[in-house]
Each structure stands twice: as structure tokens, then as C-alpha cells.
Amino acid sequence: MFRVLFVLPLFACTVQPINQTEKTPEEENKYPDGFQFGDLVIDPGLVDFGNVELDATKTEDLIFINTGSSTVSVVSASIDGDSAFTLESSFLNFDLEPEAEEIVSVRFTPIQETSYEASLSVLISTESSAGEVSLTGLGGDAQGSEPSGEPSEEPQEGGLELDKTNHNFGEISLDSTATLVINVNNPTEENISITGVSSTDAAFELSPYSNVQDGESISAGITRTMTINFTPTEEIIYEGSIVLETDSPDSPEITVDLSGEGVYQCTICTARLLVNGQTTNPAVINQAFGSVSPLSNPLSTAITITNGGDEPLEITGLNMINDSGAPDATNCGTDGNFTITNTVNTPMTLEPYNTSNNTAAEEVLNIQYYYEGSSNFCLENQFFNPSKLVIESNDPNNPTFEIFFEANVLGFGLGG
């Protein structure tokens, strides 16, 4: 007997965490104004165009530097936010060899007398989430305000100065990371040490690539960039603070107030029916039972239904259709029957695949084949009056999933 078995492989996607590598003091200070993102440095890490005449264009260059020992691929570089900011190309991608540099130009063309904000979102091959460089500018004679990056209070004379002390990250996908870069300036003639860094909410944390860290010193007259990450894990509104403690009596404690919202964003945005980890198009697979004899009757197997999508899977029907033909010298016909032996109620719902722990909701069907005839030899196959299980669901790719069953009957007629 000729059997066809359709099998499709499953692919698993694992998101790797950001590699945290130790850097020497020389490496840390090489780009004091830059934004460190994996092995990629973007210098400067924050671009303020200042006041620009209405309908005029000002261009600023950012230098992308590969500080690592292997090639870094910039998968995309695009601007999110006010359309007054534009790139030379709306979508950029390029490779950087070790120690290589690439210039990316950003243009600012204000059309109203107001403040503008945007971010340059950069995705590279070695990191699982995008990094962001803040872009700000003022149209005409507009004055800056707190949302555009100006300090909420006058900086204390003699202490550290931050160009932003509050920020709303907006809506961020669950388990994704958004980045904020703040310039931290030491205008004094003395070095100021960071003696402590704390966060009131674990969703907000200082990036391991921040140029401002606990235990480090900011030299007199130097501006360094502080990078803050926001990684929501729940669909809630987050509010918290990053608190810097310093040895300066003029700025012993500096608070950056932060907020943001975690939102669910689907990837494939549909339910996906998997049977024993497989999906086919057309939706047909074989489930071969093997040979049945008086000693092995009945035969059993299990079929597992899972939801590989990111929307709920609704199973609306489970219909077992057996061969209704009369038994003959070749086909078992009505002498053999396939049944679902466990209780499964429809309709039923299987929740989406859980990406945080790589688990999927599932339903197991126990299928049994029982032969009641006396033939010496007969077949159950998909080519003649096939027996099959039909699964109906809301999977748009496979709304009707058919599983064909096969079995061989041997030995029942011997000695009869």
C-alpha cells in the first residue's frame, strides 16, 4: 500500500538578551556624547537643532561607529515622531566593519512656531530591541517647554545639570525596550561622583550601556549621556523615577520622573491551528495506525491540537467520518471504525502562544481504531472511502483541517 505523509517542520524563535560587555575607562570616555548600543555608538546621542526659521532646513550629522570586533548590520534607521525631522532616505540599512564609521544626516524643517520632538529608531543585527536617539528642535522664535526636553526646574548652580527631568515613553509593546537618552552636564570646576542609582519601578532601569553609572565620576566641564530603558511586561500604565545620588552638595539627589504604557501588539495577528505541531496547505495529513490483529485490537494514537498564533483559536467542530462502504477483499469498510475516546466539548477556545515562556495551550484527542470483521486482510486508507477527522476552526489559513487515518488488518481470517 502506498502512503503519503505530509510533514512541515516547526521553527522556534528565541530572542537573545543584549550582551553586556565590560569596557575600559578609555572606551567609556572615547565618545562622551555618544549613545552606546551594543557595539554600535551613535555620536551624538541626542540632537538639539535649536531655533530654526520657519520653512528653512537645518541638517545635523550623526556618526555611526562600530566599536566591536565583528561586523554590525544596521537593519533599519527611521524617524518616529514629528514629520519636521527627515532622513536622507526614509529607510536606511548598511553594514559596518569593525572600527568603521558611517554618517547619517538628519534634516529639520519647522513649519510652525512651536517645539518639535522625534526619535531616530535604530535596529541592529546583534540586539533584540531598537535603540533611540532623541531629536528636538524649535520653530522660529518658539521657546522650549518641559515636554520638548527643557529642565522642569532651574538647575542648581554648582551641581549636575540634566537637559530632561521627565519623560513619557508612550505606548510600548510588551517585553520590548524603549530607550531615553539624557545629557548630564557637570558645569563646575570639580569632578562629581555618582554615589548611587535607584529606580522606583523595575520597568525603568539604567541601561548597561549608559555613560552615567553608579560609582563613576563626571569630570569638570564634561557632558555625558545617561541612557534609561523602559521594558513593560504588563498591559498597565507605569509611573516611576530614576534617582541619581551624587557627592555634590548642590545636587545631592536628582530625580527623573518617568511614565509609559505597556500594550499588547500582535505579530501574525491571527489564530493558527497546529495538529501534532504541523500545519499544511491544503490541510491534509496522514495518521497511520499500523497493523491490527486479534492480539492488538484495538489500536490507539493521540493527536494534539495547539494554537501557534497570537490570537485565540476557536475550535467549532470535531467531526469523525468513517468509511461507509461495504467490506470487500481489499477495503475494511464498515467493519472498522475510528473514534475519539476522550470527552472533548466544542466549541472550545485555545489561548494564544505564550512568548514569555514558550508554551502553547493544547487539547489532546485520543483516537482508537477497532476492527469487528473477520477478513484475513483489508486496508483503511485515504484513497478509497477515506476515514478522517475534520477540525473546524477560526484559523483563516485552515478553517477546515482534515486528518486522514490509515490501518492494516492482518490475521483475523486465519483459521476461521
Secondary structure as a PSIPRED ss2 file (coil, helix, strand):
# PSIPRED VFORMAT (PSIPRED V4.0)

   1 M C   1.000  0.000  0.000
   2 F C   1.000  0.000  0.000
   3 R C   1.000  0.000  0.000
   4 V C   1.000  0.000  0.000
   5 L C   1.000  0.000  0.000
   6 F C   1.000  0.000  0.000
   7 V C   1.000  0.000  0.000
   8 L C   1.000  0.000  0.000
   9 P C   1.000  0.000  0.000
  10 L C   1.000  0.000  0.000
  11 F C   1.000  0.000  0.000
  12 A C   1.000  0.000  0.000
  13 C C   1.000  0.000  0.000
  14 T C   1.000  0.000  0.000
  15 V C   1.000  0.000  0.000
  16 Q C   1.000  0.000  0.000
  17 P C   1.000  0.000  0.000
  18 I C   1.000  0.000  0.000
  19 N C   1.000  0.000  0.000
  20 Q C   1.000  0.000  0.000
  21 T C   1.000  0.000  0.000
  22 E C   1.000  0.000  0.000
  23 K C   1.000  0.000  0.000
  24 T C   1.000  0.000  0.000
  25 P H   0.000  1.000  0.000
  26 E H   0.000  1.000  0.000
  27 E H   0.000  1.000  0.000
  28 E H   0.000  1.000  0.000
  29 N H   0.000  1.000  0.000
  30 K H   0.000  1.000  0.000
  31 Y C   1.000  0.000  0.000
  32 P C   1.000  0.000  0.000
  33 D C   1.000  0.000  0.000
  34 G C   1.000  0.000  0.000
  35 F E   0.000  0.000  1.000
  36 Q E   0.000  0.000  1.000
  37 F E   0.000  0.000  1.000
  38 G C   1.000  0.000  0.000
  39 D C   1.000  0.000  0.000
  40 L E   0.000  0.000  1.000
  41 V E   0.000  0.000  1.000
  42 I E   0.000  0.000  1.000
  43 D E   0.000  0.000  1.000
  44 P C   1.000  0.000  0.000
  45 G C   1.000  0.000  0.000
  46 L E   0.000  0.000  1.000
  47 V E   0.000  0.000  1.000
  48 D E   0.000  0.000  1.000
  49 F E   0.000  0.000  1.000
  50 G E   0.000  0.000  1.000
  51 N E   0.000  0.000  1.000
  52 V E   0.000  0.000  1.000
  53 E C   1.000  0.000  0.000
  54 L C   1.000  0.000  0.000
  55 D C   1.000  0.000  0.000
  56 A C   1.000  0.000  0.000
  57 T C   1.000  0.000  0.000
  58 K E   0.000  0.000  1.000
  59 T E   0.000  0.000  1.000
  60 E E   0.000  0.000  1.000
  61 D E   0.000  0.000  1.000
  62 L E   0.000  0.000  1.000
  63 I E   0.000  0.000  1.000
  64 F E   0.000  0.000  1.000
  65 I E   0.000  0.000  1.000
  66 N E   0.000  0.000  1.000
  67 T C   1.000  0.000  0.000
  68 G C   1.000  0.000  0.000
  69 S C   1.000  0.000  0.000
  70 S C   1.000  0.000  0.000
  71 T C   1.000  0.000  0.000
  72 V E   0.000  0.000  1.000
  73 S E   0.000  0.000  1.000
  74 V E   0.000  0.000  1.000
  75 V E   0.000  0.000  1.000
  76 S E   0.000  0.000  1.000
  77 A E   0.000  0.000  1.000
  78 S E   0.000  0.000  1.000
  79 I E   0.000  0.000  1.000
  80 D E   0.000  0.000  1.000
  81 G E   0.000  0.000  1.000
  82 D C   1.000  0.000  0.000
  83 S C   1.000  0.000  0.000
  84 A C   1.000  0.000  0.000
  85 F E   0.000  0.000  1.000
  86 T E   0.000  0.000  1.000
  87 L E   0.000  0.000  1.000
  88 E C   1.000  0.000  0.000
  89 S C   1.000  0.000  0.000
  90 S C   1.000  0.000  0.000
  91 F C   1.000  0.000  0.000
  92 L E   0.000  0.000  1.000
  93 N E   0.000  0.000  1.000
  94 F E   0.000  0.000  1.000
  95 D E   0.000  0.000  1.000
  96 L E   0.000  0.000  1.000
  97 E C   1.000  0.000  0.000
  98 P C   1.000  0.000  0.000
  99 E C   1.000  0.000  0.000
 100 A C   1.000  0.000  0.000
 101 E E   0.000  0.000  1.000
 102 E E   0.000  0.000  1.000
 103 I E   0.000  0.000  1.000
 104 V E   0.000  0.000  1.000
 105 S E   0.000  0.000  1.000
 106 V E   0.000  0.000  1.000
 107 R E   0.000  0.000  1.000
 108 F E   0.000  0.000  1.000
 109 T C   1.000  0.000  0.000
 110 P C   1.000  0.000  0.000
 111 I C   1.000  0.000  0.000
 112 Q C   1.000  0.000  0.000
 113 E C   1.000  0.000  0.000
 114 T C   1.000  0.000  0.000
 115 S E   0.000  0.000  1.000
 116 Y E   0.000  0.000  1.000
 117 E E   0.000  0.000  1.000
 118 A E   0.000  0.000  1.000
 119 S E   0.000  0.000  1.000
 120 L E   0.000  0.000  1.000
 121 S E   0.000  0.000  1.000
 122 V E   0.000  0.000  1.000
 123 L E   0.000  0.000  1.000
 124 I E   0.000  0.000  1.000
 125 S C   1.000  0.000  0.000
 126 T C   1.000  0.000  0.000
 127 E C   1.000  0.000  0.000
 128 S C   1.000  0.000  0.000
 129 S C   1.000  0.000  0.000
 130 A C   1.000  0.000  0.000
 131 G E   0.000  0.000  1.000
 132 E E   0.000  0.000  1.000
 133 V E   0.000  0.000  1.000
 134 S E   0.000  0.000  1.000
 135 L E   0.000  0.000  1.000
 136 T E   0.000  0.000  1.000
 137 G E   0.000  0.000  1.000
 138 L E   0.000  0.000  1.000
 139 G E   0.000  0.000  1.000
 140 G C   1.000  0.000  0.000
 141 D C   1.000  0.000  0.000
 142 A C   1.000  0.000  0.000
 143 Q C   1.000  0.000  0.000
 144 G C   1.000  0.000  0.000
 145 S C   1.000  0.000  0.000
 146 E H   0.000  1.000  0.000
 147 P H   0.000  1.000  0.000
 148 S H   0.000  1.000  0.000
 149 G C   1.000  0.000  0.000
 150 E C   1.000  0.000  0.000
 151 P C   1.000  0.000  0.000
 152 S C   1.000  0.000  0.000
 153 E C   1.000  0.000  0.000
 154 E C   1.000  0.000  0.000
 155 P C   1.000  0.000  0.000
 156 Q C   1.000  0.000  0.000
 157 E C   1.000  0.000  0.000
 158 G C   1.000  0.000  0.000
 159 G C   1.000  0.000  0.000
 160 L C   1.000  0.000  0.000
 161 E E   0.000  0.000  1.000
 162 L E   0.000  0.000  1.000
 163 D C   1.000  0.000  0.000
 164 K C   1.000  0.000  0.000
 165 T C   1.000  0.000  0.000
 166 N E   0.000  0.000  1.000
 167 H E   0.000  0.000  1.000
 168 N E   0.000  0.000  1.000
 169 F E   0.000  0.000  1.000
 170 G E   0.000  0.000  1.000
 171 E E   0.000  0.000  1.000
 172 I E   0.000  0.000  1.000
 173 S E   0.000  0.000  1.000
 174 L C   1.000  0.000  0.000
 175 D C   1.000  0.000  0.000
 176 S C   1.000  0.000  0.000
 177 T C   1.000  0.000  0.000
 178 A E   0.000  0.000  1.000
 179 T E   0.000  0.000  1.000
 180 L E   0.000  0.000  1.000
 181 V E   0.000  0.000  1.000
 182 I E   0.000  0.000  1.000
 183 N E   0.000  0.000  1.000
 184 V E   0.000  0.000  1.000
 185 N E   0.000  0.000  1.000
 186 N C   1.000  0.000  0.000
 187 P C   1.000  0.000  0.000
 188 T C   1.000  0.000  0.000
 189 E C   1.000  0.000  0.000
 190 E C   1.000  0.000  0.000
 191 N C   1.000  0.000  0.000
 192 I E   0.000  0.000  1.000
 193 S E   0.000  0.000  1.000
 194 I E   0.000  0.000  1.000
 195 T E   0.000  0.000  1.000
 196 G E   0.000  0.000  1.000
 197 V E   0.000  0.000  1.000
 198 S E   0.000  0.000  1.000
 199 S E   0.000  0.000  1.000
 200 T C   1.000  0.000  0.000
 201 D C   1.000  0.000  0.000
 202 A C   1.000  0.000  0.000
 203 A C   1.000  0.000  0.000
 204 F E   0.000  0.000  1.000
 205 E E   0.000  0.000  1.000
 206 L E   0.000  0.000  1.000
 207 S C   1.000  0.000  0.000
 208 P C   1.000  0.000  0.000
 209 Y C   1.000  0.000  0.000
 210 S C   1.000  0.000  0.000
 211 N C   1.000  0.000  0.000
 212 V C   1.000  0.000  0.000
 213 Q C   1.000  0.000  0.000
 214 D C   1.000  0.000  0.000
 215 G C   1.000  0.000  0.000
 216 E C   1.000  0.000  0.000
 217 S E   0.000  0.000  1.000
 218 I E   0.000  0.000  1.000
 219 S C   1.000  0.000  0.000
 220 A C   1.000  0.000  0.000
 221 G C   1.000  0.000  0.000
 222 I C   1.000  0.000  0.000
 223 T E   0.000  0.000  1.000
 224 R E   0.000  0.000  1.000
 225 T E   0.000  0.000  1.000
 226 M E   0.000  0.000  1.000
 227 T E   0.000  0.000  1.000
 228 I E   0.000  0.000  1.000
 229 N E   0.000  0.000  1.000
 230 F E   0.000  0.000  1.000
 231 T C   1.000  0.000  0.000
 232 P C   1.000  0.000  0.000
 233 T C   1.000  0.000  0.000
 234 E C   1.000  0.000  0.000
 235 E C   1.000  0.000  0.000
 236 I C   1.000  0.000  0.000
 237 I E   0.000  0.000  1.000
 238 Y E   0.000  0.000  1.000
 239 E E   0.000  0.000  1.000
 240 G E   0.000  0.000  1.000
 241 S E   0.000  0.000  1.000
 242 I E   0.000  0.000  1.000
 243 V E   0.000  0.000  1.000
 244 L E   0.000  0.000  1.000
 245 E E   0.000  0.000  1.000
 246 T E   0.000  0.000  1.000
 247 D C   1.000  0.000  0.000
 248 S C   1.000  0.000  0.000
 249 P C   1.000  0.000  0.000
 250 D C   1.000  0.000  0.000
 251 S C   1.000  0.000  0.000
 252 P C   1.000  0.000  0.000
 253 E E   0.000  0.000  1.000
 254 I E   0.000  0.000  1.000
 255 T E   0.000  0.000  1.000
 256 V E   0.000  0.000  1.000
 257 D E   0.000  0.000  1.000
 258 L E   0.000  0.000  1.000
 259 S E   0.000  0.000  1.000
 260 G E   0.000  0.000  1.000
 261 E E   0.000  0.000  1.000
 262 G E   0.000  0.000  1.000
 263 V E   0.000  0.000  1.000
 264 Y C   1.000  0.000  0.000
 265 Q C   1.000  0.000  0.000
 266 C C   1.000  0.000  0.000
 267 T C   1.000  0.000  0.000
 268 I C   1.000  0.000  0.000
 269 C C   1.000  0.000  0.000
 270 T C   1.000  0.000  0.000
 271 A C   1.000  0.000  0.000
 272 R C   1.000  0.000  0.000
 273 L E   0.000  0.000  1.000
 274 L E   0.000  0.000  1.000
 275 V E   0.000  0.000  1.000
 276 N C   1.000  0.000  0.000
 277 G C   1.000  0.000  0.000
 278 Q E   0.000  0.000  1.000
 279 T C   1.000  0.000  0.000
 280 T C   1.000  0.000  0.000
 281 N C   1.000  0.000  0.000
 282 P C   1.000  0.000  0.000
 283 A C   1.000  0.000  0.000
 284 V E   0.000  0.000  1.000
 285 I E   0.000  0.000  1.000
 286 N E   0.000  0.000  1.000
 287 Q E   0.000  0.000  1.000
 288 A E   0.000  0.000  1.000
 289 F E   0.000  0.000  1.000
 290 G E   0.000  0.000  1.000
 291 S E   0.000  0.000  1.000
 292 V E   0.000  0.000  1.000
 293 S C   1.000  0.000  0.000
 294 P C   1.000  0.000  0.000
 295 L C   1.000  0.000  0.000
 296 S C   1.000  0.000  0.000
 297 N C   1.000  0.000  0.000
 298 P C   1.000  0.000  0.000
 299 L E   0.000  0.000  1.000
 300 S E   0.000  0.000  1.000
 301 T E   0.000  0.000  1.000
 302 A E   0.000  0.000  1.000
 303 I E   0.000  0.000  1.000
 304 T E   0.000  0.000  1.000
 305 I E   0.000  0.000  1.000
 306 T E   0.000  0.000  1.000
 307 N E   0.000  0.000  1.000
 308 G C   1.000  0.000  0.000
 309 G C   1.000  0.000  0.000
 310 D C   1.000  0.000  0.000
 311 E C   1.000  0.000  0.000
 312 P C   1.000  0.000  0.000
 313 L E   0.000  0.000  1.000
 314 E E   0.000  0.000  1.000
 315 I E   0.000  0.000  1.000
 316 T E   0.000  0.000  1.000
 317 G E   0.000  0.000  1.000
 318 L E   0.000  0.000  1.000
 319 N E   0.000  0.000  1.000
 320 M E   0.000  0.000  1.000
 321 I E   0.000  0.000  1.000
 322 N C   1.000  0.000  0.000
 323 D C   1.000  0.000  0.000
 324 S C   1.000  0.000  0.000
 325 G C   1.000  0.000  0.000
 326 A C   1.000  0.000  0.000
 327 P C   1.000  0.000  0.000
 328 D C   1.000  0.000  0.000
 329 A C   1.000  0.000  0.000
 330 T C   1.000  0.000  0.000
 331 N E   0.000  0.000  1.000
 332 C C   1.000  0.000  0.000
 333 G H   0.000  1.000  0.000
 334 T H   0.000  1.000  0.000
 335 D H   0.000  1.000  0.000
 336 G E   0.000  0.000  1.000
 337 N E   0.000  0.000  1.000
 338 F E   0.000  0.000  1.000
 339 T E   0.000  0.000  1.000
 340 I E   0.000  0.000  1.000
 341 T C   1.000  0.000  0.000
 342 N C   1.000  0.000  0.000
 343 T C   1.000  0.000  0.000
 344 V C   1.000  0.000  0.000
 345 N C   1.000  0.000  0.000
 346 T C   1.000  0.000  0.000
 347 P C   1.000  0.000  0.000
 348 M E   0.000  0.000  1.000
 349 T E   0.000  0.000  1.000
 350 L E   0.000  0.000  1.000
 351 E C   1.000  0.000  0.000
 352 P C   1.000  0.000  0.000
 353 Y C   1.000  0.000  0.000
 354 N E   0.000  0.000  1.000
 355 T C   1.000  0.000  0.000
 356 S C   1.000  0.000  0.000
 357 N C   1.000  0.000  0.000
 358 N C   1.000  0.000  0.000
 359 T E   0.000  0.000  1.000
 360 A C   1.000  0.000  0.000
 361 A C   1.000  0.000  0.000
 362 E E   0.000  0.000  1.000
 363 E E   0.000  0.000  1.000
 364 V E   0.000  0.000  1.000
 365 L E   0.000  0.000  1.000
 366 N E   0.000  0.000  1.000
 367 I E   0.000  0.000  1.000
 368 Q E   0.000  0.000  1.000
 369 Y E   0.000  0.000  1.000
 370 Y E   0.000  0.000  1.000
 371 Y E   0.000  0.000  1.000
 372 E C   1.000  0.000  0.000
 373 G C   1.000  0.000  0.000
 374 S C   1.000  0.000  0.000
 375 S C   1.000  0.000  0.000
 376 N C   1.000  0.000  0.000
 377 F E   0.000  0.000  1.000
 378 C E   0.000  0.000  1.000
 379 L E   0.000  0.000  1.000
 380 E E   0.000  0.000  1.000
 381 N C   1.000  0.000  0.000
 382 Q C   1.000  0.000  0.000
 383 F C   1.000  0.000  0.000
 384 F C   1.000  0.000  0.000
 385 N C   1.000  0.000  0.000
 386 P C   1.000  0.000  0.000
 387 S E   0.000  0.000  1.000
 388 K E   0.000  0.000  1.000
 389 L E   0.000  0.000  1.000
 390 V E   0.000  0.000  1.000
 391 I E   0.000  0.000  1.000
 392 E E   0.000  0.000  1.000
 393 S E   0.000  0.000  1.000
 394 N C   1.000  0.000  0.000
 395 D C   1.000  0.000  0.000
 396 P C   1.000  0.000  0.000
 397 N C   1.000  0.000  0.000
 398 N C   1.000  0.000  0.000
 399 P C   1.000  0.000  0.000
 400 T E   0.000  0.000  1.000
 401 F E   0.000  0.000  1.000
 402 E E   0.000  0.000  1.000
 403 I E   0.000  0.000  1.000
 404 F E   0.000  0.000  1.000
 405 F E   0.000  0.000  1.000
 406 E E   0.000  0.000  1.000
 407 A E   0.000  0.000  1.000
 408 N E   0.000  0.000  1.000
 409 V E   0.000  0.000  1.000
 410 L E   0.000  0.000  1.000
 411 G C   1.000  0.000  0.000
 412 F C   1.000  0.000  0.000
 413 G C   1.000  0.000  0.000
 414 L C   1.000  0.000  0.000
 415 G C   1.000  0.000  0.000
 416 G C   1.000  0.000  0.000
